[in-house]
Amino acid sequence: MPTPSEFTELQCARPPSDPVSSLAFYRDAESRRAAHLLVASWDKVIKATHLPQTVQLQDWSRCAAGPDEVTVLQTFTHPAAVLDVCWIDETFAASACLDRRVRLLNLDSGQMMIMGKHEQGICRVRYDANTRLLVSASWDSSLKVWDPHTDSDSRLLHTISLPAKAFAMDIVPTYLNAESVPVQDTTPRMVVAMAERLVYIYNLQSIRDACDRRDFDQASQAEQTRESSLKFMLRDIRCMPDGLGYTTSSIEGRIAVEFFDPSTESQAQKYAFKCHRKEVDGEDVVFPIHAVAFSPRYGTFATGGGDAHCALWDPFAKKRIRQYALPASISALAFSADGHMLAIATGADDLNQDLKPGDVEITMKPVIQDAKPKTKK
């Protein structure tokens, strides 16, 4: 039987009409939702989808012959572009919208409910299962901390003022029941990338405890404040599944690998490198890196750039291990919780471009072999 790497891709039928802003697989490989993928896009819609049985069973021979279509389970239409989506549990998800609202999505009933709002558009939303906190990051230079499990009058626990506009945010632990990457630091953390190349690191347990005792000054305190080693605007930030650090990308085609531990020994391990570039007429053309995603199985990571390429990297050997050519600029990436599949969203960089049917695509690639590191950690 052929290996997964011999099959190049599976196409998601009926992709959005505008570029995809976010992809999110359910975080638990053992859940009934493990084969479910949330797709948020600039066409104001979030789709809750279910992968075909051939993909779930890893029946690559059937997939190569033409898999069953991805099933759309629910469609959530918003009044403006949706910039991010995240899972809360098997029943609920949360959305971040350009209309400044955070919404709770019921994946069983298809109903939406507004939790609250920011002063400007919301660029990121993340949920931490350990502290049961939902956090939204906005262009209004603030984070809002929510408890989605309480009644509507008390869901907003706290607002954290930031020194600059938020561009990206992520949390760790990233996955539940990851098969191969042992979590070495279980501290629930949140890392926020901002304008002026600022990166703030927060301890989510400290925020939860401070909110519970209503010590809001303490709840606003960052665990660490940093300036990125990347010299241009940050585009994405993602936490390592082992809990030890994070990776940032920039508009200047560079990646930085950083570590939470502030000790001199740990900080000596951080590094940065350039990628997603090509030579045109003897000149180095630089492309932004729009998306980063970590494999929960191996701890390797994928990057997606404006050069229409997705690269897989081994952070331990500091080498690229695989590269895929896609039809257009990459806007979002997501690994399945078992590490078998990588979802890649492609589409135009500029929303003013005229999009034709088929210009926006969601490609599923089997990466269980391709994402394997070349060396042991």
N, C-alpha and C positions, 0 to 999 in steps of 0.2 A: 504493500500500500504506500502511495506517495507520502512524503513528509509535509507538514504544514507550510514550510518555507517554499515549496514548489508551486504553491498557489498564490497569486499576487494580490488579489483583492476580492471583496464582496461589496457590491454597491447597494446602498440604502435607497429603496424606491421612494418616490415622491418627496424629494428633499425640499427645504424651504425655498421661497422665492427670493429672499435676501440672504446675505451672508450669515453664517452661524456664529453666534457670540460665545456659546458655551456648550460643552458636552459633559455629561456626568453619568457614569455607571453607578449602580448601587454598590456601596463599599464593602459589603459582606458577601464573600464567595459562597457561603453556605445558606444564604437567604433565598426565599422564593422569588425575590426580586433580582437575583444575581445576573440574569440575562436581560435586565431592563436598562434602557438608556434614555436619559432625558436630553432633549435637544432644544436649546433656546436660540432665537434668531432675531435679526433686525426687522423681520416682517411682522413683529408683535406677537409671535406665537411660541408657546412651548408645547412640544409633543412628547408624550410618554410612550416609548416604543418597546417592543419585545422582539429579541433576536430569534431567527428561525431555529427550529429544532435541530437542523443539521449543524448549526454553529455550536449549540449547547452541548451536543454529543461529540463534538470534534470530528464529525464525519466529513473529512476534507474531500474525499472522492466524490461524494454527492454535491458538496459545495462547488467544486470545480465544474461540475456538469450543469450548474444553475440552481442556486439555493432557493428555498421558499422566501417570499418577501418578508421584510421586517414589518411586523404588525403594529399599527398605531392604536394604542389602548385608550388614550385620552388626549384631547387637544384643549389647551388653555389659551384663549385669545385675550391679549392685554390692550389697553388704549394707546400704548406707545411701544417703541422698541424694547425688547428684553435683553439686558446686558449680561445676566448671569442666572444660574439656577443651581441649587444644591439639594441633596436628599436630607431629610430629617430622620425619618424611619420608614418602615415598609408602607405606611399609609400616606405620609405627608412629605411635601417638598416645599421649598421657599424660592421665590423669584425676586430678582433685582431689576427694576424697570426705570426707563428714562423719565417716566412721569413722577419720579421721586418716591414711589410707594414700594414697600415691602409687602409681598403677598404670600399667604399660606395656601398651598394647593393640595386638595384632597384627591389622591390618585385613584381611590376607589369610586367616589361619587362624581368626580369631575368638577366639583365646586371650588371657587376661589373666594378668599376672604382677605381684606386689607388688614395688615397688622399695624401699620403706622407709616410715617413718611419722613424724608429728609428735606433739606432746603433746595438741593439740586439732585441731578440724576444719580442713581446708585450703580456703582460699577462692579461690586462684588458682594456675595453673600456666602457665608460658611456656617456649618453647624458642627458643634463638638459634642459627641455622645457622652463623654466622661463628665462634663459639667452641665450638660443639657442646655447649653447656651447657643443661641443663634446670633451672629454678628454681621452687620451690614456696613459696607464702606462706601463713602459717597464723595463726589466731587466738591461737596460743601466743606471739605476738610474736617470730617468727623466720622467716628464709628458709633453705631448704635448697638447696644447689647440688649437682646430680647430673650425672654423665656417663652417659647411657643407652646409650652404645656400648661400654662395657666389661662385664666379667663382674660377676655379682651381688655379689661380696664387696667390690668397690671402687667401686661406683656413687656412693655418697655422698662427695663431695669435701670439703664444708665446711658448717657451720651458722653463719649470721650472726644475731646477736641484734639485735633491734629495740627502740627505746625505748617502743613502744606496739603495740597490736593492729593487725595488717594488715587492711585492708578491700579493697584492690584493687591490681593491679600490671599493668604492661605493659612491652614491650620494643620497641626500634627497632634496626635496620631492621625494618619491619612486613611488607612484601611483597617477593617475589622477582619480577623481570621485570615490574615495574609499567610500564604503557604510557606514561603521560604525566607523572607527577610525578617530576622529577629529584631524586635524593637529594643534598642539599647538604652534609650532615654524615654521613659513613659510620661514625662511632664507634658501636660496639654498646653501647647503654645500657639500663638497667633503671630504671624509676621506680616507687616504692612509695608508696601513699596509706595513711595510718594514722589511728588515733584521735588525738585532741587536735590534729587538723588538720595533722599533720606530713606532709611529702613528702620522701622521700630519693631521691637520684639516684645510681646506681652505674654505673661503667664496667665492662662485662662482660669486656672484654679484659684489664683490670687484674686482675680476679678470677681469670680463667683462668690468667694468667701467675703470679700469686701462689700459686694452688693447685698448679700444676705444680712450683714450687720449694719448696712446703710452708711458705710464709710466711703463715700463717693470720691473723695480726694485720693484715697488709696487705690480705688478702682481705676482711676485714670492714669496711674503711674505705669510707665513702660519698664519692663525688666532690663532692657538694653536699648540704647539709641545709637545708630550707626549712620555713616555715610558710605554709600555704595562705592566699590572699587571701579565700577563702570562709569565712564565719563559722560555718557549721554543718557537721555531719558529712559527710565525703566519701563519695560513693556509687560512682563509677566514675572510672577514669583511662585515657586512651588516648594513644598517641604519634602525632605527625604523620608521614605517610609520607615527608616530605622530611628527616626527622631533626633538625629544628631545635627542636622543642619538644613540648608535650603539652597535653591538655585534661582538666580535672577537672569533675565534676558533684557536686552536693550534694543533700541531702534538702530543702533550702529553695528548690528551683527556680532555681538559679543555675549558670552555666557560667563557668569561668575558662580563658583561653587564655594559656599560659605558654611561656617559651623557655629552653632549656638554657644558652645563653651568659650568663654572669654579668655581663658588661660593662654599664655604665650605659646605653649606647646600646641594647642589646638589651632590657634590662629595662624600658626606657621604652615598649616596644611591647606589653607585656602588657596585658590588659584582662579585664574580667568583665562579665557581663550577666545579667539575670533573664529567665526564660522558663517555659513550662509552668505558667501561672497563668490563672485566669479569674475574672470577677466574678460573684458570687452574692449576690443581695439587697443589692447596693451594697457588698459587701466583697470584697477581693482574696483568693481562695483559692489557696494555694500547694501544688504537688504535687512530690514527689521526682522526680529525674531518674535513673532506674535504669541507663540504658545510653547509651554513646557509641560511635560507629564512624566511621572516616575512609574516604573514597573514595580508592582507590589511583590512580584516573585523574585526578582533579581537585584533591585535597587539601581539598575541602569535607568537612563532617562532618554526621552525623545524631545526633539525640538522641531518646531515648524516655522518656516520663514516665508518672507515675501518673494523668495526666489523659487517658490513652488516645489520645494524639497523638504522632506521629513528625514531627519537624521537620528540614529540611535547611538548613544554614547555610553562608554564604559568609564564611570567616574573614578574607578580604582586604578585602571591602567592608563587613564587620561587619553583615551583613543576613541575614534569613531569606529563603530563596528558594523554599521549598515546604513545605507541611504536609499530612499525611495523618491523617484520623480513623480510628481502629481500634476494634474492639468492646470492648476491655478494656485495663487497665493493661499497659504494655510492660515486659517483663522482660529482653530480650536483643536485640541487633542484630548484623548482620555483612554486610559488602560482599563480593561475589565478587572474586577477584583481578583480573579484567578490568574491574571497575567497572560492569558491566552490571546486576547484580542486587543488591537489598538484601533480606536476610532479616530479618523482624520477628516476634518471638515475643510473644504476648499471653496474659495470664491473670491470675488474682487476685493482689493484693498480699499478702494474708493467707492463709497456708496453712491457717488454721482455718476459712476460708470453705468452704461446701459447693460443690464444683465439679460441674457437670453435664457430660455428654458434649458436647463442642464448645466448652466455655468456654476451653480452652487451644487456641490456634491458632498456626500458623506460616505467615506470608504472605510470598510472594516478589513484590517489586515491581520492574518494569523502571525503572531510574533513570538511564540513560545520558544522557538529556536533562534530567531534573529536577535532577540533581546538578551540572549545569554551572554554574560561577560566573558571576556577572553582569559581573564585571570581570576583566581580566587581572592576574595577580600582578605 
